[in-house]
Amino acid sequence: SDLSKPLKTEMIDTSSGVLFTTWDEDTKMLYVGGKGDGNIRYYELSAERPYIHFLSEYKSSTPQRGLGWLQKTALKVGECEVARAYKLQPKGTIEVISFTVPRKATVFQEDISPPTREFAALTSAAEWLGG
């Protein structure tokens, strides 16, 4: 594919802060939060035009200094949780933000919780150091 020009351009924010991006390979969702901004926007990416779809936005007036994400295997799948962020706030406190899909069901939903990678070592430290 031709990477000399963008497939799509999307206005995210007018701030000049650094963007914190997190890609969820399983759900094809991209989470974008800006340093100094309080909001986290999320998008779904696809192989077909227009390639990116704005889904929603977590809004807050408290700016973030950083974002961390919980591993997928620890999410509350019975509550339709698809991601959980840990937002570092200016005074050093951490806010937990849960991203859920609004559904009435309280059981496992296979379409929003597809199989994910297991974080297990493929080699030992000794094997890796040994080449």
Disulfide bonds with the S-S distance in Angstrom:
none
